[in-house]
């Protein structure tokens, strides 16, 4: 969770010799997508996955690089060539928000890797940024903007009815898909289906029909299922973010938090 208030961009005073000539021609393939970070190299150059619920992305445009490091917004300069060489300046400006230590540490690692990049590889929808030893240090995938409908959503947090949105090892079992006026999926134990209507950002979900199984495992799954179904009934608005969906009640309180379901997680 982000804490404190954001400040203006931190413009570090770096010598002119460290600034990359942004006027150099940029490779259009590199610029063709917004890139979402999937993994980054640790000190041993072993690829690590991002923290759950964190998101880091990069956009390359006309010699300018900008995006989110997971906590702060950052920007810098780069130079690319048709031979897939890539240099990123060590002059990186950033907002100065304080976040929980794991997120901040991950962000610092990410930003520290950018100036180590010497070339890149593009394959299908993946972008690998490589270091001088020809080792991948940053792995991105092309970001595809999610829509409410026709997207497979996976819960990452559910309101427990006590004022908090919580997650457990079983939260990901809850899924939803909005399509042609009906939302369906798995509430955790049972399959469910309900009608819905959309008006702008307003979303109304009807009473859900469910199967009638009882699940003893994982622990607490039946309580979680009831919390989810209750949240659907209270939904008043929705908000889309980068591969994220929030359902909120009439007062604006968060009811359910979703992420786009990874294809590997679909049964």
C-alpha positions in Angstrom: 0.0 0.0 0.0 1.3 3.4 -0.9 1.8 5.8 2.0 2.7 9.4 2.4 2.1 12.0 -0.3 3.7 12.2 -3.7 6.2 14.9 -4.4 7.3 16.4 -7.7 9.6 14.5 -9.9 13.1 14.1 -8.5 15.4 15.7 -11.1 18.8 14.4 -10.1 21.7 16.5 -11.2 23.9 14.2 -13.2 26.8 15.2 -15.4 26.1 15.7 -19.1 28.3 12.8 -20.0 25.8 10.4 -18.5 22.9 11.6 -20.5 22.1 9.6 -23.6 21.4 11.5 -26.8 17.6 11.1 -27.1 17.6 12.4 -30.7 19.0 9.1 -31.9 16.5 7.1 -34.0 14.3 4.7 -32.0 13.4 1.2 -33.1 9.7 1.1 -33.8 9.2 -2.5 -32.8 10.4 -1.6 -29.3 7.9 1.2 -29.3 5.0 -0.8 -30.5 3.6 -1.8 -27.1 3.3 -0.9 -23.5 5.5 -3.5 -21.7 4.4 -5.2 -18.5 7.2 -6.6 -16.4 7.0 -10.4 -15.7 10.3 -11.0 -14.1 13.7 -9.5 -13.1 17.1 -10.8 -12.3 18.4 -10.9 -8.7 22.0 -10.4 -7.7 22.8 -13.9 -9.1 21.1 -13.2 -12.4 18.3 -15.7 -11.5 14.9 -14.5 -12.8 12.5 -13.6 -10.0 8.7 -13.1 -10.3 7.0 -9.9 -9.3 5.4 -9.7 -5.9 1.7 -10.6 -5.9 -0.5 -7.6 -6.7 2.4 -5.5 -7.9 2.7 -4.0 -11.4 5.7 -2.6 -13.2 5.6 -1.3 -16.7 7.6 0.5 -19.3 6.8 2.6 -22.4 9.5 3.4 -25.0 8.7 6.5 -27.2 11.1 8.6 -29.3 14.0 8.2 -27.0 12.0 8.7 -23.8 11.3 5.9 -21.4 8.6 6.2 -18.7 6.3 4.0 -16.6 5.6 2.8 -13.1 8.1 1.0 -10.9 5.3 -0.5 -8.8 5.4 2.4 -6.3 6.6 5.5 -8.1 6.4 6.9 -11.6 9.7 7.1 -13.3 11.2 8.5 -16.6 14.4 8.5 -18.4 16.1 8.4 -21.8 17.2 5.6 -24.0 18.9 5.0 -27.4 18.2 2.0 -29.6 19.6 0.8 -33.0 18.2 -1.5 -35.7 20.7 -4.1 -34.5 18.7 -4.4 -31.2 21.3 -2.5 -29.2 19.7 -0.6 -26.3 21.2 1.9 -23.9 19.2 3.4 -21.0 20.5 6.4 -19.2 21.4 6.2 -15.5 19.7 9.5 -15.1 16.3 8.3 -14.0 13.7 10.8 -12.5 11.2 9.5 -10.1 8.4 10.5 -7.8 9.2 10.0 -4.1 6.3 8.1 -2.6 7.1 5.7 0.2 5.7 2.2 0.0 5.9 -1.0 2.1 9.5 -2.3 2.0 9.1 -5.3 -0.3 7.5 -3.1 -3.0 10.1 -0.4 -2.6 13.0 -2.9 -2.7 11.6 -4.5 -5.8 11.3 -1.1 -7.4 14.8 -0.2 -6.5 16.1 -3.4 -8.0 14.2 -2.8 -11.2 15.4 0.8 -11.6 19.0 -0.3 -10.9 18.8 -2.9 -13.7 17.7 -0.4 -16.4 21.2 1.2 -17.0 22.7 -2.3 -17.2 20.8 -3.1 -20.4 23.0 -3.3 -23.6 20.6 -5.0 -26.0 17.2 -6.6 -26.3 15.3 -9.5 -27.9 11.8 -9.4 -29.2 9.8 -12.6 -29.8 6.0 -12.7 -30.3 4.6 -10.6 -27.4 7.7 -10.9 -25.2 10.6 -8.4 -24.7 13.8 -9.5 -23.0 16.4 -6.9 -22.0 19.9 -8.3 -21.8 23.1 -7.2 -20.1 26.7 -7.1 -21.4 27.1 -10.8 -20.5 24.1 -11.7 -22.8 22.0 -12.7 -19.8 18.3 -11.6 -19.6 17.8 -9.3 -16.7 14.3 -8.0 -17.4 11.4 -9.9 -18.9 8.4 -8.0 -20.2 5.2 -9.0 -22.0 3.1 -6.8 -24.2 0.3 -5.2 -22.2 -3.2 -5.8 -23.5 -5.8 -3.4 -22.1 -8.4 -5.4 -20.3 -12.1 -4.7 -20.7 -14.9 -5.6 -18.2 -16.6 -7.9 -20.6 -15.1 -11.0 -22.3 -12.2 -11.1 -19.9 -11.5 -13.9 -17.5 -11.2 -12.3 -14.1 -9.6 -13.9 -11.0 -10.2 -12.5 -7.5 -7.3 -11.1 -5.6 -9.2 -9.7 -2.7 -12.8 -10.0 -1.3 -14.6 -7.8 1.3 -15.0 -9.9 4.4 -18.1 -7.9 5.5 -16.2 -6.4 8.4 -14.8 -3.4 6.5 -11.8 -5.0 5.0 -10.8 -6.5 1.6 -8.7 -9.6 2.4 -6.9 -12.3 0.5 -6.0 -15.8 1.3 -4.4 -18.8 -0.4 -7.9 -19.6 -1.6 -8.9 -16.2 -3.0 -7.7 -17.1 -6.5 -10.3 -19.9 -6.7 -13.0 -17.2 -7.2 -13.4 -16.2 -10.9 -15.8 -14.2 -13.0 -16.5 -13.5 -16.6 -19.0 -10.8 -17.8 -20.5 -11.7 -21.2 -23.7 -10.7 -23.0 -25.5 -9.6 -19.8 -24.6 -12.6 -17.7 -21.7 -13.0 -15.3 -20.6 -16.5 -14.4 -17.6 -18.3 -12.9 -16.6 -20.0 -9.7 -17.4 -18.5 -6.3 -14.7 -20.6 -4.7 -16.6 -23.9 -4.2 -19.7 -23.6 -6.4 -20.2 -22.4 -9.9 -22.4 -19.3 -10.2 -24.3 -17.3 -12.7 -26.2 -14.0 -12.5 -27.5 -11.3 -14.8 -25.9 -7.8 -15.0 -26.6 -4.4 -16.5 -24.1 -1.6 -17.3 -24.7 2.1 -17.5 -21.5 4.1 -17.8 -19.4 3.0 -14.9 -22.5 1.8 -13.0 -22.8 -2.0 -12.7 -25.8 -3.8 -11.2 -25.6 -7.6 -10.7 -28.8 -9.7 -10.1 -29.3 -12.5 -7.6 -26.8 -15.3 -8.3 -27.8 -18.9 -9.0 -25.2 -21.5 -7.8 -24.6 -25.2 -7.7 -25.0 -26.8 -4.3 -21.7 -28.4 -3.4 -20.2 -28.2 0.1 -16.4 -27.9 0.2 -14.4 -28.7 3.3 -11.1 -27.5 1.8 -9.4 -25.2 1.6 -10.3 -24.0 5.1 -12.8 -21.1 5.1 -13.8 -21.5 1.5 -17.5 -21.6 2.2 -17.3 -18.3 4.2 -15.3 -16.7 1.4 -17.8 -17.8 -1.1 -20.7 -16.3 0.8 -18.7 -13.0 1.2 -18.1 -12.9 -2.6 -21.8 -13.6 -3.5 -22.9 -10.9 -1.0 -20.4 -8.5 -2.6 -21.8 -9.1 -6.0 -25.3 -8.2 -4.8 -24.0 -4.9 -3.4 -22.1 -3.9 -6.5 -22.9 -0.4 -7.7 -19.9 0.7 -9.8 -16.8 -0.8 -11.4 -13.4 0.6 -12.1 -10.8 -0.8 -14.6 -7.1 -0.4 -14.2 -4.1 -2.0 -15.8 -5.2 -5.6 -15.9 -7.3 -4.9 -12.8 -10.9 -4.6 -11.9 -12.6 -3.2 -8.8 -16.2 -3.6 -7.8 -17.5 -1.0 -5.4 -20.7 -0.4 -3.5 -22.9 2.7 -3.6 -20.8 4.5 -1.0 -17.6 3.7 -3.0 -16.3 1.0 -0.6 -14.3 -1.7 -2.3 -16.1 -5.0 -2.5 -14.0 -7.3 -4.8 -10.6 -6.8 -6.4 -9.8 -8.8 -9.5 -6.8 -9.4 -11.8 -6.8 -10.8 -15.3 -6.5 -14.6 -14.9 -3.3 -16.0 -16.2 -3.9 -18.5 -19.0 -1.8 -21.1 -17.1 -4.2 -20.9 -14.2 -7.3 -21.7 -16.2 -8.4 -25.3 -15.6 
